[in-house]
Amino acid sequence: MCGICGFIRFDRRTSEDDKRIVRNMNEKLLHRGPDAQDVAVFENIALGFTRLSIIGLENGMQPIYNEDESVLIICNGEIFNYIELREELKNNGHTFRTASDVEVIVHLYEQYGMEFLNMLNGQFAFALYDKRKRKLFCARDQMGIIPFHYTFIDNTFIFGSEVKAILEHPAVKRDVDLTALDQVFTFPGLYSPRTMFKGINSLENGHYLTIDDDGKITNTEYWDLIYPEGEDDEDIISEEHYIDELERLFERAINLRLRADVPSGLYLSGGLDSSMITMKVNQLAPDARKESFSIDFIDSQYSESIYQKLIAKEGNAKLNQRTFFYDDIIQRLQHSVYHSECPIKETYNTASLSLSESVRNKNIKVILSGEGADEFFAGYVGYRFDKMKAMNISKNNGYSAEDELKQKLWGDRSFFYEKDYTQFTTLKRSLYSSEMNASFDEFNCLNHPVINKERIENRDVLRKRAYIDYKLRLVDHLVSDHGDRMAMANSVEVRYPFLDKDLIEFSTRVPSGLKLKDFTEKYILKKMAARFVPQEVFNREKFHFIAPGSPYLLQKNIEYINDILSYDLIKKQGYFNPDEVERLKKLYSQDGFTINAPFESDLLIIVITFGILLDTFFSNKTSESHMMKAFS
């Protein structure tokens, strides 16, 4: 894992000043790559690279070139099946200079053009330049595990692993994207191509850009999650067949993600998914050194320590357990927003940040995590609600405003995702300022494209929810601001066996009835887990930890949070209604007040972390000036 950045000018060649600019951009990414840094400036191109050395330790510095140096690449991430690809390319006459996994990309491009992307099993974001064609190609992996951001301004294409690098370019303006802010309030989180910065885009997962010599940018989708159409039919092949194939792919996914020239570790929550990974790693490598890392919460009702210790013992892994005190939230909240580059809806990111600190303190750079199983194997309560609803269908002769909105969003007026958006729109508008409400229809995220409805048309309800969860919850929230950003803040690379491309594509063919059977969430995963995971874990109820939110922070009377929520500052900034913020502060500060998560939104934590975002990235401008730009 590394950091990449750079720009390509279309009006002139690069200069010494451009070298200074790209070095400044690169410095903002040192947490992603503390082991080595360098820039390459030639023709009209400036590239920056920070390296976290994991594979090819001696000679893996980038850019990496093909044989005649007509093609070069800077890449953030890993190509897990590089050994197999390397052998194939050697048989086709290609010569390798390094031991780096990334080098296969330049030779695959020579051999196949950009058609090679789906040959990659990995997590990656790269910029590849073809000197002969004078074209830049930028791609993001199938699941969007690795971030890639870009903008085009003043005849210059500018990109970076994180927005903070792009902001170092003097041509880039800092203005809030109001639709992105509305996305954070409305959906699980921010989703591509939006970022919180107006005019700066996040490349969608499974997409690549082509930037021609004249500055024309083409965005191409090369992969998406495609579920079969029609009703589910689980009787085609035996249950045992699906379990066997799932375990085969799971084993392969783990073996590929253990490829590294440095030690790897394991995140161990005590839940099913991380336990499956730990136990399978021990099965595949019983004699290998295994370090596991977990968070234990001071509140006994949230502690999973008993299960963490059980799996660590059974999986022959040393357990590094860190107790997370709620005051740690206060200490890490600003740091968390800085690395997320967006407001956050709940404070669990701070626990993730603490966890990656533990990993780095042990000098471990690679960690395996269980993210992704819930979205692809019906692991959330919403899947059960859908099934209950299907069993109790009642005729609805009316056609409400909410039905029309569901039809617009999902192409299905009967599909419920998370909340009643009509009611929530009223709630949001009461929180937004009068200036915001005057232009609400323009930035309202429900008036902008959400998902490609063709991908869920004629699919059963479980597959429909799975696709929406994958797009709105998993890609840019759970594996981006919650995963990559919180780990790379401490120079740790997270790898996700459940997000293996081949395993995910197989999951689309698993009948829905084997994912949710007799209201058992993740049924097929539990059947597989029964083969190698202790019964105490795969039979336990799913555990939901809700990190303390703004009510806790208000009760602690923290100075910087009081300042962010002050009536005068809220009014001056112009985003929120100061009277409504005051009302919420009084409500949330009441003794015994709780937010019924996940069914109710913690509105004030978004206001607080948005205020931190403004202080962090927009403090060099007056509130009035960037508010006016946001509305323009």
DOBA-424882 format. One record per residue (C-alpha): x, y, z. Coordinates in steps of 0.05 Angstrom, whole numbers, m for minus. Layout:
{pt {X; Y; Z}};
...
END
This chain:
{pt {0; 0; 0}};
{pt {25; 69; m17}};
{pt {5; 139; m35}};
{pt {3; 167; m106}};
{pt {m8; 236; m133}};
{pt {8; 280; m192}};
{pt {m17; 321; m250}};
{pt {m13; 328; m325}};
{pt {m13; 396; m359}};
{pt {m44; 406; m427}};
{pt {m20; 477; m440}};
{pt {55; 472; m428}};
{pt {113; 429; m404}};
{pt {127; 421; m330}};
{pt {176; 467; m295}};
{pt {218; 469; m232}};
{pt {158; 501; m197}};
{pt {117; 440; m216}};
{pt {168; 396; m182}};
{pt {159; 436; m119}};
{pt {84; 430; m124}};
{pt {84; 354; m132}};
{pt {133; 347; m74}};
{pt {84; 387; m31}};
{pt {28; 341; m54}};
{pt {70; 280; m38}};
{pt {85; 303; 32}};
{pt {11; 301; 49}};
{pt {13; 226; 36}};
{pt {73; 206; 78}};
{pt {28; 168; 127}};
{pt {9; 122; 68}};
{pt {81; 109; 51}};
{pt {133; 125; 104}};
{pt {187; 79; 77}};
{pt {208; 118; 15}};
{pt {185; 178; m25}};
{pt {203; 206; m94}};
{pt {175; 247; m151}};
{pt {184; 241; m227}};
{pt {175; 302; m271}};
{pt {181; 298; m347}};
{pt {148; 327; m409}};
{pt {82; 354; m383}};
{pt {75; 302; m327}};
{pt {90; 307; m252}};
{pt {83; 244; m209}};
{pt {91; 233; m135}};
{pt {98; 167; m97}};
{pt {104; 148; m23}};
{pt {120; 76; m8}};
{pt {98; 27; 45}};
{pt {145; m31; 29}};
{pt {108; m98; 30}};
{pt {127; m138; m33}};
{pt {194; m131; m70}};
{pt {227; m96; m12}};
{pt {294; m85; m46}};
{pt {273; m60; m115}};
{pt {199; m43; m114}};
{pt {205; 33; m114}};
{pt {160; 68; m165}};
{pt {150; 91; m219}};
{pt {159; 23; m251}};
{pt {172; 17; m326}};
{pt {163; m34; m381}};
{pt {223; m60; m420}};
{pt {234; 1; m465}};
{pt {208; 51; m414}};
{pt {151; 73; m459}};
{pt {100; 54; m405}};
{pt {106; 72; m332}};
{pt {61; 66; m271}};
{pt {52; 90; m200}};
{pt {5; 45; m161}};
{pt {m26; 45; m92}};
{pt {m45; m25; m69}};
{pt {m30; m98; m82}};
{pt {m40; m147; m139}};
{pt {m50; m212; m101}};
{pt {m47; m259; m161}};
{pt {17; m228; m188}};
{pt {57; m293; m184}};
{pt {10; m329; m232}};
{pt {6; m268; m278}};
{pt {81; m260; m277}};
{pt {92; m331; m301}};
{pt {42; m323; m357}};
{pt {74; m258; m380}};
{pt {144; m288; m378}};
{pt {119; m344; m423}};
{pt {95; m290; m471}};
{pt {165; m260; m474}};
{pt {162; m204; m423}};
{pt {223; m186; m381}};
{pt {216; m165; m308}};
{pt {264; m118; m273}};
{pt {235; m120; m202}};
{pt {203; m168; m152}};
{pt {145; m120; m144}};
{pt {74; m145; m155}};
{pt {57; m79; m189}};
{pt {104; m92; m248}};
{pt {55; m142; m278}};
{pt {9; m84; m294}};
{pt {55; m50; m345}};
{pt {66; m116; m381}};
{pt {m8; m134; m380}};
{pt {m22; m67; m410}};
{pt {29; m80; m465}};
{pt {m3; m148; m479}};
{pt {m77; m132; m473}};
{pt {m88; m57; m468}};
{pt {m138; m36; m414}};
{pt {m176; m101; m424}};
{pt {m130; m133; m372}};
{pt {m163; m101; m312}};
{pt {m208; m160; m295}};
{pt {m148; m206; m296}};
{pt {m126; m172; m232}};
{pt {m145; m200; m165}};
{pt {m125; m147; m117}};
{pt {m138; m79; m87}};
{pt {m108; m22; m126}};
{pt {m112; 48; m153}};
{pt {m61; 68; m205}};
{pt {m39; 120; m257}};
{pt {m7; 89; m319}};
{pt {24; 133; m373}};
{pt {35; 110; m444}};
{pt {89; 155; m474}};
{pt {76; 133; m546}};
{pt {1; 146; m544}};
{pt {10; 205; m496}};
{pt {m47; 179; m454}};
{pt {m57; 172; m380}};
{pt {m99; 115; m352}};
{pt {m124; 116; m280}};
{pt {m161; 57; m250}};
{pt {m193; 37; m184}};
{pt {m203; m35; m162}};
{pt {m268; m74; m170}};
{pt {m290; m63; m98}};
{pt {m262; 7; m88}};
{pt {m218; m14; m30}};
{pt {m164; 36; m51}};
{pt {m184; 109; m60}};
{pt {m170; 152; m121}};
{pt {m190; 225; m127}};
{pt {m183; 274; m184}};
{pt {m202; 342; m213}};
{pt {m192; 381; m277}};
{pt {m177; 455; m272}};
{pt {m137; 507; m312}};
{pt {m120; 456; m367}};
{pt {m91; 410; m314}};
{pt {m114; 340; m292}};
{pt {m95; 331; m219}};
{pt {m102; 267; m178}};
{pt {m84; 237; m111}};
{pt {m98; 179; m64}};
{pt {m128; 229; m17}};
{pt {m160; 297; m27}};
{pt {m110; 331; 20}};
{pt {m56; 319; m33}};
{pt {m98; 350; m88}};
{pt {m111; 411; m45}};
{pt {m36; 426; m45}};
{pt {m40; 444; m119}};
{pt {m46; 520; m123}};
{pt {m99; 517; m177}};
{pt {m148; 478; m133}};
{pt {m203; 516; m97}};
{pt {m232; 495; m30}};
{pt {m308; 496; m33}};
{pt {m359; 451; 1}};
{pt {m401; 404; m42}};
{pt {m470; 411; m12}};
{pt {m497; 349; m46}};
{pt {m442; 309; m13}};
{pt {m461; 338; 55}};
{pt {m533; 318; 42}};
{pt {m510; 248; 23}};
{pt {m477; 240; 91}};
{pt {m541; 259; 126}};
{pt {m585; 216; 82}};
{pt {m548; 151; 66}};
{pt {m497; 107; 103}};
{pt {m443; 156; 80}};
{pt {m411; 193; 24}};
{pt {m408; 155; m42}};
{pt {m370; 163; m107}};
{pt {m362; 204; m149}};
{pt {m377; 257; m96}};
{pt {m327; 283; m45}};
{pt {m338; 338; 6}};
{pt {m298; 383; m40}};
{pt {m335; 415; m98}};
{pt {m304; 397; m164}};
{pt {m260; 341; m136}};
{pt {m285; 272; m155}};
{pt {m276; 203; m126}};
{pt {m266; 151; m181}};
{pt {m321; 99; m176}};
{pt {m302; 28; m159}};
{pt {m294; m16; m221}};
{pt {m280; 45; m266}};
{pt {m221; 73; m303}};
{pt {m205; 140; m334}};
{pt {m172; 154; m400}};
{pt {m140; 223; m405}};
{pt {m122; 240; m477}};
{pt {m66; 287; m499}};
{pt {m118; 342; m512}};
{pt {m146; 337; m441}};
{pt {m208; 297; m458}};
{pt {m228; 252; m400}};
{pt {m268; 188; m411}};
{pt {m296; 149; m352}};
{pt {m306; 74; m367}};
{pt {m339; 22; m324}};
{pt {m302; m45; m329}};
{pt {m335; m84; m272}};
{pt {m397; m84; m229}};
{pt {m435; m132; m185}};
{pt {m485; m166; m230}};
{pt {m538; m209; m198}};
{pt {m581; m258; m238}};
{pt {m650; m234; m257}};
{pt {m714; m267; m237}};
{pt {m736; m303; m174}};
{pt {m688; m344; m132}};
{pt {m684; m419; m146}};
{pt {m644; m456; m93}};
{pt {m659; m526; m117}};
{pt {m614; m526; m178}};
{pt {m552; m552; m142}};
{pt {m543; m583; m74}};
{pt {m529; m541; m12}};
{pt {m465; m579; m1}};
{pt {m440; m558; m70}};
{pt {m445; m484; m52}};
{pt {m412; m494; 16}};
{pt {m354; m533; m15}};
{pt {m343; m481; m70}};
{pt {m348; m424; m20}};
{pt {m296; m455; 25}};
{pt {m250; m467; m34}};
{pt {m254; m394; m55}};
{pt {m248; m370; 17}};
{pt {m184; m410; 26}};
{pt {m155; m384; m39}};
{pt {m174; m312; m20}};
{pt {m137; m319; 46}};
{pt {m76; m352; 15}};
{pt {m70; m296; m36}};
{pt {m76; m243; 18}};
{pt {m21; m275; 60}};
{pt {28; m260; 4}};
{pt {77; m209; 32}};
{pt {150; m200; 46}};
{pt {134; m173; 115}};
{pt {94; m202; 174}};
{pt {18; m201; 171}};
{pt {m33; m196; 227}};
{pt {m107; m207; 239}};
{pt {m163; m163; 263}};
{pt {m203; m204; 313}};
{pt {m269; m175; 337}};
{pt {m298; m240; 366}};
{pt {m353; m241; 314}};
{pt {m364; m294; 261}};
{pt {m327; m262; 202}};
{pt {m260; m246; 234}};
{pt {m263; m312; 272}};
{pt {m271; m350; 206}};
{pt {m209; m316; 178}};
{pt {m167; m329; 240}};
{pt {m187; m402; 244}};
{pt {m176; m413; 169}};
{pt {m108; m379; 171}};
{pt {m88; m427; 227}};
{pt {m113; m485; 185}};
{pt {m72; m462; 125}};
{pt {m10; m442; 163}};
{pt {m10; m477; 231}};
{pt {63; m463; 245}};
{pt {66; m391; 224}};
{pt {71; m334; 274}};
{pt {3; m303; 282}};
{pt {m12; m236; 315}};
{pt {m84; m217; 326}};
{pt {m110; m149; 346}};
{pt {m175; m130; 380}};
{pt {m211; m74; 415}};
{pt {m244; m87; 482}};
{pt {m293; m36; 507}};
{pt {m294; m12; 579}};
{pt {m370; m20; 581}};
{pt {m382; m93; 598}};
{pt {m445; m97; 556}};
{pt {m403; m84; 494}};
{pt {m344; m127; 511}};
{pt {m330; m186; 466}};
{pt {m266; m205; 503}};
{pt {m289; m275; 519}};
{pt {m297; m292; 445}};
{pt {m234; m256; 424}};
{pt {m193; m297; 474}};
{pt {m228; m362; 453}};
{pt {m213; m353; 379}};
{pt {m142; m329; 392}};
{pt {m128; m392; 433}};
{pt {m162; m439; 384}};
{pt {m130; m404; 325}};
{pt {m60; m406; 355}};
{pt {m54; m330; 351}};
{pt {m25; m283; 401}};
{pt {m79; m234; 422}};
{pt {m61; m160; 427}};
{pt {m121; m131; 461}};
{pt {m129; m56; 471}};
{pt {m181; m29; 519}};
{pt {m218; 30; 487}};
{pt {m241; 82; 535}};
{pt {m295; 130; 514}};
{pt {m249; 189; 527}};
{pt {m207; 161; 469}};
{pt {m263; 185; 423}};
{pt {m249; 257; 445}};
{pt {m175; 250; 434}};
{pt {m181; 219; 364}};
{pt {m243; 252; 334}};
{pt {m207; 309; 299}};
{pt {m153; 262; 274}};
{pt {m207; 215; 248}};
{pt {m241; 270; 208}};
{pt {m175; 294; 180}};
{pt {m161; 225; 151}};
{pt {m233; 211; 130}};
{pt {m238; 279; 95}};
{pt {m313; 278; 108}};
{pt {m361; 284; 166}};
{pt {m376; 219; 202}};
{pt {m443; 193; 226}};
{pt {m417; 155; 286}};
{pt {m353; 155; 327}};
{pt {m331; 83; 315}};
{pt {m277; 109; 267}};
{pt {m239; 130; 328}};
{pt {m237; 58; 353}};
{pt {m212; 36; 285}};
{pt {m158; 88; 289}};
{pt {m138; 62; 357}};
{pt {m136; m9; 330}};
{pt {m89; 8; 273}};
{pt {m44; 43; 324}};
{pt {m37; m23; 360}};
{pt {m18; m58; 296}};
{pt {35; m7; 277}};
{pt {64; m7; 348}};
{pt {79; m81; 336}};
{pt {115; m63; 270}};
{pt {63; m100; 229}};
{pt {44; m69; 162}};
{pt {m9; m118; 136}};
{pt {m73; m138; 170}};
{pt {m131; m184; 148}};
{pt {m202; m161; 164}};
{pt {m271; m192; 159}};
{pt {m307; m134; 124}};
{pt {m355; m151; 68}};
{pt {m390; m214; 90}};
{pt {m453; m178; 115}};
{pt {m466; m144; 49}};
{pt {m459; m206; 5}};
{pt {m488; m259; 51}};
{pt {m549; m224; 82}};
{pt {m518; m205; 148}};
{pt {m560; m145; 167}};
{pt {m629; m142; 199}};
{pt {m658; m109; 137}};
{pt {m654; m175; 100}};
{pt {m698; m208; 153}};
{pt {m747; m150; 151}};
{pt {m753; m158; 76}};
{pt {m770; m232; 84}};
{pt {m821; m217; 139}};
{pt {m853; m164; 95}};
{pt {m857; m213; 36}};
{pt {m893; m263; 80}};
{pt {m944; m212; 102}};
{pt {m962; m177; 37}};
{pt {m1022; m132; 42}};
{pt {m1055; m94; m14}};
{pt {m1037; m21; m17}};
{pt {m1084; 16; m62}};
{pt {m1054; 84; m47}};
{pt {m993; 115; m80}};
{pt {m960; 162; m30}};
{pt {m905; 213; m40}};
{pt {m857; 163; m7}};
{pt {m879; 109; m56}};
{pt {m862; 156; m114}};
{pt {m794; 171; m83}};
{pt {m779; 97; m75}};
{pt {m797; 87; m147}};
{pt {m750; 143; m167}};
{pt {m693; 117; m124}};
{pt {m698; 42; m131}};
{pt {m748; 30; m187}};
{pt {m792; m5; m136}};
{pt {m845; 31; m94}};
{pt {m849; m26; m44}};
{pt {m774; m28; m27}};
{pt {m755; 4; 40}};
{pt {m682; 22; 51}};
{pt {m664; 48; 120}};
{pt {m715; 104; 129}};
{pt {m776; 141; 104}};
{pt {m740; 192; 60}};
{pt {m800; 239; 56}};
{pt {m803; 247; 131}};
{pt {m727; 251; 136}};
{pt {m726; 307; 84}};
{pt {m771; 348; 130}};
{pt {m723; 333; 188}};
{pt {m662; 355; 147}};
{pt {m695; 419; 124}};
{pt {m709; 438; 196}};
{pt {m635; 430; 210}};
{pt {m610; 467; 148}};
{pt {m607; 543; 149}};
{pt {m654; 588; 110}};
{pt {m598; 600; 58}};
{pt {m590; 525; 49}};
{pt {m665; 514; 44}};
{pt {m670; 567; m10}};
{pt {m628; 523; m56}};
{pt {m647; 456; m26}};
{pt {m677; 426; m90}};
{pt {m610; 438; m125}};
{pt {m566; 401; m76}};
{pt {m617; 350; m48}};
{pt {m581; 284; m59}};
{pt {m647; 250; m75}};
{pt {m651; 294; m137}};
{pt {m584; 267; m162}};
{pt {m567; 197; m188}};
{pt {m560; 147; m131}};
{pt {m550; 79; m163}};
{pt {m558; 47; m231}};
{pt {m629; 21; m224}};
{pt {m619; m28; m282}};
{pt {m573; m68; m237}};
{pt {m630; m84; m189}};
{pt {m687; m88; m238}};
{pt {m722; m156; m239}};
{pt {m679; m181; m181}};
{pt {m707; m212; m118}};
{pt {m710; m168; m57}};
{pt {m648; m198; m23}};
{pt {m604; m186; m84}};
{pt {m634; m116; m91}};
{pt {m615; m98; m19}};
{pt {m546; m130; m27}};
{pt {m531; m88; m88}};
{pt {m553; m24; m54}};
{pt {m514; m41; 10}};
{pt {m452; m54; m33}};
{pt {m458; 13; m68}};
{pt {m480; 58; m12}};
{pt {m452; 26; 51}};
{pt {m393; m18; 35}};
{pt {m349; 15; m18}};
{pt {m340; 87; 3}};
{pt {m359; 81; 76}};
{pt {m338; 15; 108}};
{pt {m277; 0; 66}};
{pt {m258; 73; 53}};
{pt {m267; 123; 109}};
{pt {m276; 67; 162}};
{pt {m225; 19; 133}};
{pt {m170; 45; 88}};
{pt {m167; 115; 118}};
{pt {m165; 94; 191}};
{pt {m112; 40; 177}};
{pt {m68; 81; 131}};
{pt {m68; 138; 181}};
{pt {m20; 92; 217}};
{pt {13; 63; 155}};
{pt {m23; m4; 158}};
{pt {m51; m40; 97}};
{pt {m117; m76; 108}};
{pt {m135; m136; 64}};
{pt {m205; m165; 59}};
{pt {m213; m239; 41}};
{pt {m288; m232; 35}};
{pt {m278; m178; m18}};
{pt {m239; m224; m63}};
{pt {m264; m214; m134}};
{pt {m275; m287; m149}};
{pt {m310; m300; m83}};
{pt {m356; m241; m93}};
{pt {m374; m262; m164}};
{pt {m390; m331; m137}};
{pt {m434; m300; m83}};
{pt {m479; m271; m137}};
{pt {m495; m342; m159}};
{pt {m510; m369; m90}};
{pt {m586; m375; m83}};
{pt {m616; m323; m37}};
{pt {m649; m380; 3}};
{pt {m580; m404; 24}};
{pt {m559; m335; 49}};
{pt {m621; m325; 91}};
{pt {m653; m391; 109}};
{pt {m709; m395; 161}};
{pt {m690; m324; 181}};
{pt {m618; m345; 195}};
{pt {m572; m289; 171}};
{pt {m510; m312; 133}};
{pt {m536; m383; 134}};
{pt {m486; m411; 84}};
{pt {m427; m377; 117}};
{pt {m448; m407; 184}};
{pt {m453; m476; 152}};
{pt {m382; m467; 125}};
{pt {m358; m439; 192}};
{pt {m384; m501; 228}};
{pt {m328; m540; 195}};
{pt {m272; m502; 229}};
{pt {m298; m448; 278}};
{pt {m316; m463; 351}};
{pt {m390; m472; 361}};
{pt {m393; m417; 413}};
{pt {m379; m365; 359}};
{pt {m418; m388; 298}};
{pt {m480; m400; 340}};
{pt {m479; m333; 377}};
{pt {m526; m276; 361}};
{pt {m499; m221; 316}};
{pt {m469; m167; 360}};
{pt {m478; m93; 345}};
{pt {m434; m43; 380}};
{pt {m458; 29; 376}};
{pt {m402; 76; 395}};
{pt {m423; 135; 441}};
{pt {m443; 194; 398}};
{pt {m457; 268; 408}};
{pt {m498; 260; 473}};
{pt {m436; 232; 506}};
{pt {m393; 288; 477}};
{pt {m441; 341; 500}};
{pt {m442; 313; 570}};
{pt {m366; 316; 573}};
{pt {m369; 392; 561}};
{pt {m309; 393; 513}};
{pt {m285; 462; 495}};
{pt {m272; 453; 421}};
{pt {m339; 418; 411}};
{pt {m375; 473; 449}};
{pt {m341; 523; 403}};
{pt {m362; 485; 340}};
{pt {m434; 483; 364}};
{pt {m437; 555; 389}};
{pt {m497; 594; 365}};
{pt {m457; 651; 335}};
{pt {m410; 606; 296}};
{pt {m466; 562; 269}};
{pt {m503; 626; 247}};
{pt {m441; 656; 215}};
{pt {m423; 593; 176}};
{pt {m493; 591; 147}};
{pt {m502; 516; 137}};
{pt {m547; 500; 195}};
{pt {m605; 532; 232}};
{pt {m574; 555; 298}};
{pt {m641; 551; 335}};
{pt {m650; 479; 314}};
{pt {m578; 463; 335}};
{pt {m593; 494; 403}};
{pt {m656; 452; 409}};
{pt {m618; 388; 394}};
{pt {m563; 406; 442}};
{pt {m614; 414; 499}};
{pt {m649; 349; 479}};
{pt {m585; 309; 472}};
{pt {m557; 336; 538}};
{pt {m615; 310; 580}};
{pt {m599; 257; 631}};
{pt {m613; 188; 604}};
{pt {m624; 211; 533}};
{pt {m605; 159; 481}};
{pt {m609; 155; 405}};
{pt {m642; 91; 381}};
{pt {m588; 72; 332}};
{pt {m589; 49; 277}};
{pt {m661; 70; 268}};
{pt {m649; 143; 288}};
{pt {m594; 188; 262}};
{pt {m546; 224; 308}};
{pt {m554; 291; 273}};
{pt {m508; 330; 319}};
{pt {m448; 285; 308}};
{pt {m452; 302; 234}};
{pt {m457; 377; 252}};
{pt {m397; 369; 299}};
{pt {m353; 331; 250}};
{pt {m373; 376; 193}};
{pt {m349; 434; 236}};
{pt {m283; 398; 247}};
{pt {m278; 388; 172}};
{pt {m288; 463; 161}};
{pt {m235; 480; 213}};
{pt {m187; 430; 183}};
{pt {m193; 442; 108}};
{pt {m229; 509; 99}};
{pt {m202; 552; 155}};
{pt {m159; 593; 108}};
{pt {m222; 624; 79}};
{pt {m278; 663; 112}};
{pt {m342; 624; 123}};
{pt {m381; 672; 81}};
{pt {m335; 664; 20}};
{pt {m338; 588; 16}};
{pt {m412; 588; 32}};
{pt {m424; 633; m29}};
{pt {m382; 587; m72}};
{pt {m420; 526; m46}};
{pt {m486; 558; m67}};
{pt {m460; 580; m135}};
END
